[in-house]
């Protein structure tokens, strides 16, 4: 039981900015904790849903409520995934060769490709939340965030690290058991909130989005980095939200 708790705390510490207990043990195996990523995603989605409910409760318009829910997710994660998306877009769009692409992705500055990627994806996420019927917005937020983090696990399963250091290397090579548990947890969480057909549309959406990111990463840099994982999460979460708007 202690190991399970440690893994959840490790996943929370890596994927969010939530404060952890002061007596938490130091993390020595980040890759072992990837099974908990869907749980972390569900927690982020649930907290943003509470913000959305509070905004609706005080009478804010749907667009403002959606903006606050989206802002809550950014604050909870410290814009970790958005930063990865921007770096990935800059590297793929601006680099001439593999080495240059990796160099650009490591650069803390943001370029035109990165700005455009964030604007586009953030706008689509916001629009997806707005277009969800109020009765299913909570479910949509929780499930999209869950599926976004499952996509990170999928990328870890099918790609090799593009370099030996950085955030990506910390979570590389998770066990088959961790990957399987993550998938089962995501299925259970999504099935709890959504009808089977709608849930299936979400999984198909993240398969498409994650597949595109995986193909681009494999072609351009030969594997994944932390930025690739962040980009995959953002595209998958957005794709899931859009799928839900069509089905709900």
N, C-alpha and C positions, 0 to 999 in steps of 0.2 A: 504493500500500500504506500509505503514511504517513497518508493521509486516512482510510482505513478504520480504522486503529488509533486515530486521533484521535476518530473518531465513536464507537467503542466506549467509549473512555475518557470521552467527554462523556456518553454514556448511563449509564455506571456512576456518574459523579459526580453526575448528577441524580437517579437512581432508587435509589441505595444510599448507605450510609455507609462503603463499603469504601475503604481508603486507596489513593490513586493515586500513580504515580511523581512525585517532586518536580519533575522536568523536563518535566512535561506542559504543553503549550502552552495558553494561555488559550482558552476556548471562545468563539467569535464567532457560531456558527450552530447553536443547539440543535435547530432544526427539521430540519436535515440528518441528525441522528443518530438520528431515530426508527426508522429501518430496523433498528437494533440492539436495540430494546427486547425482542423475543422472546429474543434471546441473553442479555440481562441477566436476564430472567425465568427462563430455563433454568438459569443459574448460581445464582440465588437458590434455586430449587427443588432443585438438586443439592446445594448446601451444607446445606440443611435436611434433605435425605434422608440425608446423612452423619451428621448429629446423630441422626436417627431410628435409623439402623443402629447407631450407637455405644450408644444407649440400650437397644436390643434386645439388643445384644451383652453388656451387663452384667446383663441379666435384668430390666429394668424392665417393668412392665405396659404393655399397649398404650396405655392412656389417658395414662400419664405420658410415654411415648415420643412420642405425638402432641403433647402439650403442649410438650415441649421442641423438637420440630421447628417448631411454630408460633411459639414464642418466638424461635427462631433467625431466622425470616423477619422478625419485627418488629424485631429488633436489626439485621439486615442493612440494612433499609430505613429505620431510624429512625422507624418507625411513620408514614411519609409518607402511605401510602394510607389507613391507618386514620384519620388526622387529617382527610384529605379527605372520607372517608365521613361522619364525625361532623359536620363543617361543612356538608356538603351536606344532611344530614338536618335539621339545625337551621334552615338557611336556607329549605328548601322547606316545612318544617313550621311554622315560626314567623313567617315574614315576611308582611306584608299585601300588599305590592306588589313589583315588580321591584327597585326601589332598596333597599328594606328587606331583601329577601332577600339581595342582594349584600352589604349592610352586615353582616348577621348572619354570612354565610359568611366574611367577612374577620376577624371578631372571634375572638380567640384563646381566648375562654372557650367552654366546652362546655355545652350545655343538655340537657334531658331527651330530646329526639329523638335527639341525637347519642349519648348514653350508651346508649340502647336499641338504636340501630343497631349500635354496636360490640359490645354484648353478644350480640345476635342473630347477627350475621355471624361473630363469633369462635367462638361456640358451634357454629354450623353447620360452619365450617371444621374445627374440632377433631373434631366428630362424623364428618365426611366422611373425615378421615384415619384415625380409629379403625376405621371400617367397611370400609376397604379391606383386602383380603386381604394378609397380610404379603408374599406373593410379588410383588405389584404396587404396593406402597406407594411405592417409589422412583419408578416410572414415573408414578404418579398425582401425586406432589409436583412432579416436574419439568414435566409437561405442564400441570397446572393453573396453575402459576406462569407458564409460557410464554404460555398463552392469556389470562391476566389482563393481561399487558403488551401483547399483540396488541390487546386491546380498547381500550386507550388510543389506539393508532394508529387504530383504527376510528372512535373518537369525534372524533379530530382530522380525519379525512377527511370526516365528514358534518356536523360542526357548525362554526359560526363562533365566534370569541372573543366572550365576553359583555362583556368590557372590554378596554381597551388596555394594561393593565399587569398585573403579577402573573405567577405561574409559567405559567399557561395561555398568556399572550401570548408567552412565550419560545419555545414549541414550535409555535406556530400556523403554518398554511399549509405543511406539509411537501410535498415534491414528489410527483408521482404515482409516480415511480420508487422513492422511499423507502418509500412505502406498499406498493407491490407487492413489494419485496424483503422487507419485514417479514412480509407474508402468506406468501410462499414459504418463508422461514426457519421460521416457525411450523409450517407444514404438514410440512416435512422433520423438524423436531424431534419433533413428535407422532407422525408415522408411524414414526419410529425406535423409539419405545417402546411403541406401542399398536397393536392390530389395527385394520383400517380401520373396522369398524362402531363400535368404542369411540371411535376418534378422531373419527368423524363426530358422535357424540353430544356430545362435548366442544365441537365447533365450533357445533353447534346451540344448546347451552346458553349459550355466551357471546354468540351472536347475540341470543338472547332477553333475557339480562341487560343487555347493552349497549344493545339497542333500548329497553328500559324506561327506562334512565338517560338516553338521548338524548332520548326523548319528554318526560320530566319537565324536563330542562334547557332544552329548546327552549320548552316551554310557560311555565315559571316565570321564566327569566332570559334567554331568547333566544339561548342558545349555551353554550359550555363555559368553565369556569375550571379552575384546577388542582384544586380540590376536586371538580369534576365528574369529572375524569379519575381521581382517587383512588377515588371512589365506584364508577365503572365497573369499575376493576380489581378492587376487593374483591368486588363482586357477581358479576362474571364468573368470578373464580377459585373462589368458593364454588359457583357453579352448575356449573362444570366438575367439581369434586370430587364433588358430589352425583350428577352424571350418571355418573361413573366408578363410584361405589358401586353403581349400578343395573345397570351393564353388565359389571362385572368380578367 
